Amino acid sequence: MVSRIKKNIDIVSIGLLTGLFSGLSRAMYYQGEDWYMTLLLPALTPAHWVFGVVWSCLYIFFACALTQLVRGYKHTVYYRLVLLLFLLTALLSLAWSYIFFVHRSIPGALVDCIVIEFLLITIINLTWKDARSIALLVLPIALWIAFALYINYKILVLN
């Protein structure tokens, strides 16, 4: 019984933290929204509403992957490393919103985005063999971040 409660607390905690990160990112966007609207954007930049939809889905994938890691892969050699990489990715994702929208540093956000992509690719590589479901949940996040890298770079070039 205690074990079951502990597992459910893990899941609820991950869900709450995911929601918190999502909300903080959105709040930072609102701080820089007026500035963002003045930037020249690349042709492939999606409509503004797309970002909210996509990021909501990606946060769910991230939470599911992290939950799977915490629930089923504590016995693996790479558990602590992958957990650390997940936490760093979450913190750097939040930092990107601050760097880009609050600090308004396009180059700084680009560097942050490159590091996030590296961390995600590392998570995929570490989990591909023994925890493929985690890798597959992280893959769409890595693909979106690669696209975000392109957008971030083009914004830097255009502005």
C-alpha positions as CSV (number, residue, x, y, z in Angstrom):
1,M,0.0,0.0,0.0
2,V,2.7,2.5,1.0
3,S,4.6,1.6,-2.2
4,R,1.6,2.2,-4.4
5,I,1.0,5.6,-2.7
6,K,4.7,6.5,-3.2
7,K,4.4,5.6,-6.9
8,N,1.3,7.8,-7.3
9,I,3.1,10.7,-5.5
10,D,5.9,10.4,-8.0
11,I,3.4,10.7,-10.9
12,V,1.5,13.5,-9.4
13,S,4.7,15.4,-8.6
14,I,5.9,15.0,-12.2
15,G,2.6,16.2,-13.5
16,L,2.5,19.2,-11.2
17,L,6.1,20.2,-12.1
18,T,5.3,19.8,-15.8
19,G,2.3,22.1,-15.4
20,L,4.4,24.6,-13.4
21,F,7.1,24.7,-16.0
22,S,4.5,25.2,-18.7
23,G,2.8,28.0,-16.8
24,L,6.1,29.8,-16.1
25,S,7.2,29.6,-19.7
26,R,3.9,31.0,-20.8
27,A,4.2,33.9,-18.3
28,M,7.6,34.8,-19.6
29,Y,6.2,34.7,-23.2
30,Y,3.6,37.3,-22.1
31,Q,6.4,39.5,-20.7
32,G,8.1,39.6,-24.1
33,E,5.2,39.3,-26.4
34,D,5.2,42.9,-27.6
35,W,8.9,42.7,-28.3
36,Y,8.5,39.4,-30.1
37,M,5.8,40.9,-32.4
38,T,8.4,43.5,-33.6
39,L,10.9,40.9,-34.7
40,L,11.3,39.8,-38.3
41,L,10.4,36.1,-38.4
42,P,11.4,33.4,-40.9
43,A,8.8,32.2,-43.4
44,L,8.4,28.8,-41.7
45,T,7.5,30.3,-38.3
46,P,4.2,28.7,-37.3
47,A,1.1,30.7,-36.2
48,H,1.3,31.8,-32.6
49,W,-1.4,29.4,-31.5
50,V,0.6,26.4,-32.8
51,F,3.3,26.9,-30.2
52,G,0.8,26.5,-27.3
53,V,-0.7,23.3,-28.8
54,V,2.7,21.8,-29.7
55,W,4.3,22.6,-26.3
56,S,1.3,21.2,-24.4
57,C,1.7,17.9,-26.2
58,L,5.5,17.9,-25.8
59,Y,5.2,18.6,-22.1
60,I,2.9,15.6,-21.8
61,F,5.4,13.4,-23.7
62,F,8.2,14.7,-21.4
63,A,6.1,13.9,-18.3
64,C,5.2,10.4,-19.6
65,A,8.9,9.7,-20.4
66,L,10.1,10.9,-17.0
67,T,7.3,8.9,-15.3
68,Q,8.4,5.8,-17.2
69,L,12.0,6.4,-16.2
70,V,11.1,6.9,-12.5
71,R,8.7,4.0,-12.4
72,G,10.4,1.3,-14.4
73,Y,14.0,1.9,-15.0
74,K,15.6,2.6,-11.6
75,H,17.5,-0.7,-11.9
76,T,19.4,0.4,-15.0
77,V,23.0,1.6,-15.0
78,Y,22.1,4.9,-16.6
79,Y,19.1,5.8,-14.4
80,R,20.7,8.6,-12.5
81,L,22.4,10.1,-15.5
82,V,19.2,10.1,-17.6
83,L,17.3,11.6,-14.7
84,L,19.9,14.3,-14.4
85,L,19.6,14.9,-18.2
86,F,15.8,15.2,-17.9
87,L,16.1,17.7,-15.1
88,L,18.7,19.8,-16.9
89,T,16.6,19.7,-20.1
90,A,13.5,21.0,-18.1
91,L,15.5,23.8,-16.4
92,L,17.2,24.8,-19.7
93,S,13.8,24.8,-21.4
94,L,12.5,27.2,-18.8
95,A,15.7,29.2,-19.1
96,W,15.2,29.6,-22.8
97,S,11.9,31.4,-22.3
98,Y,13.6,33.7,-19.8
99,I,16.6,34.3,-22.0
100,F,14.6,34.9,-25.2
101,F,11.4,36.7,-23.9
102,V,12.5,38.5,-20.7
103,H,16.2,39.1,-21.3
104,R,15.6,39.4,-25.1
105,S,18.9,37.7,-26.0
106,I,18.5,35.9,-29.3
107,P,22.1,34.6,-29.3
108,G,21.8,33.4,-25.7
109,A,18.6,31.6,-26.5
110,L,20.2,30.0,-29.5
111,V,23.0,28.6,-27.4
112,D,20.5,27.4,-24.8
113,C,18.5,25.7,-27.6
114,I,21.7,23.9,-28.9
115,V,22.4,22.6,-25.4
116,I,18.8,21.4,-25.0
117,E,19.0,19.5,-28.3
118,F,22.3,17.9,-27.3
119,L,20.7,16.7,-24.0
120,L,17.7,15.3,-25.7
121,I,19.8,13.4,-28.3
122,T,21.9,12.0,-25.4
123,I,18.7,10.9,-23.6
124,I,17.5,9.2,-26.8
125,N,20.9,7.4,-27.3
126,L,21.1,6.3,-23.7
127,T,17.6,4.9,-23.6
128,W,17.2,3.5,-27.1
129,K,18.4,-0.1,-26.3
130,D,16.8,-0.8,-22.9
131,A,14.0,1.8,-22.6
132,R,12.9,2.5,-26.2
133,S,9.5,3.8,-25.1
134,I,11.3,6.6,-23.3
135,A,13.4,7.3,-26.4
136,L,10.4,7.4,-28.6
137,L,8.6,9.8,-26.3
138,V,11.6,12.1,-26.3
139,L,12.1,11.9,-30.1
140,P,9.2,14.3,-31.0
141,I,10.6,16.8,-28.5
142,A,14.1,16.6,-30.1
143,L,12.5,17.1,-33.5
144,W,10.6,20.1,-32.4
145,I,13.7,21.6,-30.7
146,A,15.6,21.1,-34.0
147,F,12.9,23.1,-35.7
148,A,13.1,25.7,-33.0
149,L,16.8,25.9,-33.5
150,Y,16.2,26.7,-37.1
151,I,13.7,29.4,-36.2
152,N,15.9,30.8,-33.5
153,Y,18.9,31.0,-35.8
154,K,16.8,32.7,-38.6
155,I,15.5,35.2,-36.1
156,L,19.1,36.0,-35.1
157,V,20.1,36.4,-38.8
158,L,17.0,38.5,-39.7
159,N,17.3,40.8,-36.7
